[in-house]
Amino acid sequence: MQQNKLARYHLHDTVVDESESLKINVFTSSSCTFCNEALEAAREVAQKFKTLHLPIEVIETPVEEKPELVEALNVIALPVILIGKSQIIGLPQPGDIELLLHQSVLAG
């Protein structure tokens, strides 16, 4: 199984606003080998946070349906997980997603 390192990018405020800090946006494609695993990891982490009374919404965005958003975010590989203003590119470990969520919650 391929694993990619955590990558953090600061995005333009016009693309992602602060109201998205407790959402996990997962960009997928029907031809992506690892997208379903990334989506499941995001859902697993969201469920874990619910037990801590921190509701997290997982939003799947098929890139075929939102090409303008993919271009605005400069998505160059899939899967991409967007949490607040940070991205994880490639197949994440649940701990990578948790780390970004914790940072997002602490940043307020």
Secondary structure, 3 states (H helix, E strand, C coil): CCCCCCCCCCCCCCCCCHHHCCEEEEEECCCCCCHHHHHHHHHHHHHHHHCCCCCCEEEEEECCCCHHHHHHHCCCCCCEEEECCEEEECCCCHHHHHHHHHHHHHHC
